[in-house]
Amino acid sequence: MKAKSNIRLSLFIFLLAVTAWACSTVPITGRSQLTGLISDEQVVAMSAEAYKDVIDSVKISNDAEQTAMVRRVGTRIKSAIEKYLSDNGQSSLLDGFDWEFNLIDNDTTVNAWAMPGGKVAFYTGILPICEDELGVAVVMGHEVAHAVAKHGQERMNTAYAQQIGLSLGSVALGQDPTMAQRLVFQAVGMGSQLGMLAFSRKHESEADELGLIFMAIAGYDPSSAPKFWERMSATGGGAPPEFLSTHPSHETRISRLNAKLPEAMEYYEKSEMR
């Protein structure tokens, strides 16, 4: 029993040390995150390859005006972020970034996404809800925030840490490897699935907050953000209960954005890009 206790204690100390060593901080929000188990270079390289595969497999919009708008907004927000991070001594957060903004011709997909390293894609299906350049800025700020806050790296590192924990946990549980594995998987089964959903909601909420500030720094009126989500909510669709969704409910999202508006307006009023 004493030997098992020592093993568990050693593993606990090891995991604490690894977690502390691998932590970084999200700009503006100051939240600590796990990102150092898999290097940013590896994640960005894999993401660039995956992004190319997607872009090569879809139809890129030939609407010059819409494409130009998406790229104009992306470039403007990118430039504002680069200046903000440079002014605050955080330029290294963008090391390895190779920004790219593409518009995919798909009117049935109401979506946009970003990969680590600044690879962004919009679908034409989201543009009617955006309505104009301000609406595109809301979505762009949110998606770029995912990349800048390294949410992709964090998810990959967390999954990797879980795998380490599973392996070590199976050893620590002792004599019956089958029983040990079964107990560990039960412990992280439904609980882990819901945990990862909550983790995604945390990222979505953080991207909302950062995106609001990023668009404001770029000279886009942040008060347009809650209005965009009101339009998104009005499109309908049977959303699952919030606790089973990877995104906050529209109502929660709108409420949080409105609460953050005073802070974002301060950035907007100081913006040199208005």
GIUR-V521098 format. One record per backbone hydrogen bond with DSSP energy under -0.5 kcal/mol. NH is the residue of the N-H (numbers start at 1). CO is the residue of the C=O. E is the energy in kcal/mol with one decimal. If there is no record, write none. Layout:
BEGIN
NH & CO & E
NH & CO & E
END
This chain:
BEGIN
5 & 1 & -2.4
6 & 2 & -2.2
7 & 3 & -2.1
8 & 4 & -2.6
9 & 5 & -2.5
10 & 6 & -2.6
11 & 7 & -2.7
12 & 8 & -2.5
13 & 9 & -2.5
14 & 10 & -2.5
15 & 11 & -2.7
16 & 12 & -2.2
17 & 13 & -2.4
18 & 14 & -2.6
19 & 15 & -2.5
20 & 16 & -2.5
21 & 17 & -2.3
22 & 18 & -2.0
23 & 20 & -0.9
24 & 33 & -2.5
26 & 31 & -2.7
29 & 27 & -2.6
30 & 26 & -2.0
33 & 24 & -2.5
35 & 22 & -2.5
35 & 33 & -0.7
36 & 22 & -2.1
43 & 39 & -2.1
44 & 40 & -3.2
45 & 41 & -2.1
46 & 42 & -2.4
47 & 43 & -2.4
48 & 44 & -2.5
49 & 45 & -1.8
50 & 46 & -2.3
51 & 47 & -2.9
52 & 48 & -2.1
53 & 49 & -2.0
54 & 50 & -2.1
55 & 51 & -2.8
56 & 52 & -2.5
57 & 53 & -0.7
57 & 54 & -1.1
58 & 54 & -0.7
58 & 55 & -0.7
60 & 58 & -0.7
61 & 103 & -2.7
64 & 62 & -1.1
67 & 63 & -2.5
68 & 64 & -2.3
69 & 65 & -1.9
70 & 66 & -2.3
71 & 67 & -2.3
72 & 68 & -2.5
73 & 69 & -2.6
74 & 70 & -2.4
75 & 71 & -2.6
76 & 72 & -2.2
77 & 73 & -2.5
78 & 74 & -2.6
79 & 75 & -2.5
80 & 76 & -1.9
81 & 77 & -2.4
82 & 78 & -2.6
83 & 79 & -2.2
84 & 80 & -2.5
85 & 81 & -2.9
86 & 82 & -2.1
87 & 83 & -2.8
88 & 84 & -1.2
89 & 86 & -1.5
90 & 85 & -3.7
91 & 85 & -0.5
93 & 90 & -2.0
94 & 91 & -2.2
95 & 92 & -1.7
97 & 94 & -2.3
98 & 117 & -2.2
100 & 118 & -2.3
102 & 120 & -1.7
104 & 102 & -0.6
104 & 122 & -3.6
105 & 59 & -3.1
106 & 104 & -1.4
109 & 106 & -0.8
110 & 108 & -0.7
111 & 109 & -1.3
113 & 121 & -2.4
115 & 119 & -3.0
118 & 115 & -1.2
119 & 115 & -1.2
120 & 100 & -3.0
120 & 118 & -0.7
121 & 113 & -2.7
122 & 102 & -2.6
123 & 111 & -1.8
124 & 104 & -2.4
125 & 106 & -1.7
125 & 109 & -0.6
126 & 123 & -1.9
127 & 124 & -1.0
128 & 124 & -0.6
129 & 126 & -0.5
130 & 126 & -1.9
131 & 127 & -2.4
132 & 130 & -1.9
136 & 132 & -2.0
137 & 133 & -2.1
138 & 134 & -1.7
139 & 135 & -1.8
140 & 136 & -3.2
141 & 137 & -2.8
142 & 138 & -1.8
143 & 139 & -2.6
144 & 140 & -3.0
145 & 141 & -1.8
146 & 142 & -1.3
147 & 143 & -1.2
148 & 144 & -2.7
149 & 145 & -2.8
150 & 147 & -1.0
151 & 146 & -2.3
154 & 150 & -2.3
155 & 151 & -2.4
156 & 152 & -2.2
157 & 153 & -2.7
158 & 154 & -2.6
159 & 155 & -2.4
160 & 156 & -2.1
161 & 157 & -2.7
162 & 158 & -2.2
163 & 159 & -1.8
164 & 160 & -2.1
165 & 161 & -2.6
166 & 162 & -2.6
167 & 163 & -2.3
168 & 164 & -2.8
169 & 165 & -2.9
170 & 166 & -2.1
171 & 167 & -1.4
172 & 168 & -2.5
173 & 169 & -1.5
174 & 171 & -1.5
177 & 175 & -0.9
180 & 176 & -2.9
181 & 177 & -2.7
182 & 178 & -2.3
183 & 179 & -2.6
184 & 180 & -2.3
185 & 181 & -2.6
186 & 182 & -2.1
187 & 183 & -2.1
188 & 184 & -1.7
189 & 185 & -0.5
189 & 186 & -0.6
193 & 189 & -2.2
194 & 190 & -2.5
195 & 191 & -2.1
196 & 192 & -2.9
197 & 193 & -1.7
198 & 194 & -2.4
199 & 195 & -2.2
200 & 196 & -2.1
201 & 197 & -2.2
202 & 198 & -2.2
203 & 199 & -1.8
204 & 200 & -2.6
205 & 201 & -2.7
206 & 202 & -2.2
207 & 203 & -2.7
208 & 204 & -2.1
209 & 205 & -2.1
210 & 206 & -3.0
211 & 207 & -2.8
212 & 208 & -2.1
213 & 209 & -1.6
214 & 210 & -3.2
215 & 211 & -2.5
216 & 212 & -1.4
217 & 213 & -2.7
218 & 214 & -1.7
219 & 216 & -1.7
220 & 215 & -2.9
224 & 221 & -1.6
225 & 222 & -2.0
227 & 223 & -0.7
228 & 224 & -1.9
229 & 225 & -1.9
230 & 226 & -1.7
231 & 227 & -2.0
232 & 228 & -2.5
233 & 229 & -2.3
234 & 230 & -1.8
235 & 231 & -0.8
235 & 232 & -0.9
236 & 233 & -1.6
239 & 237 & -1.5
244 & 241 & -2.0
245 & 242 & -1.8
253 & 249 & -2.7
254 & 250 & -2.7
255 & 251 & -2.2
256 & 252 & -2.4
257 & 253 & -2.4
258 & 254 & -2.4
259 & 255 & -1.7
260 & 256 & -1.5
261 & 257 & -0.9
264 & 260 & -2.2
265 & 261 & -3.0
266 & 262 & -1.1
267 & 263 & -1.2
268 & 264 & -2.2
269 & 265 & -2.7
270 & 266 & -1.1
271 & 267 & -0.8
271 & 268 & -0.8
274 & 271 & -0.5
END
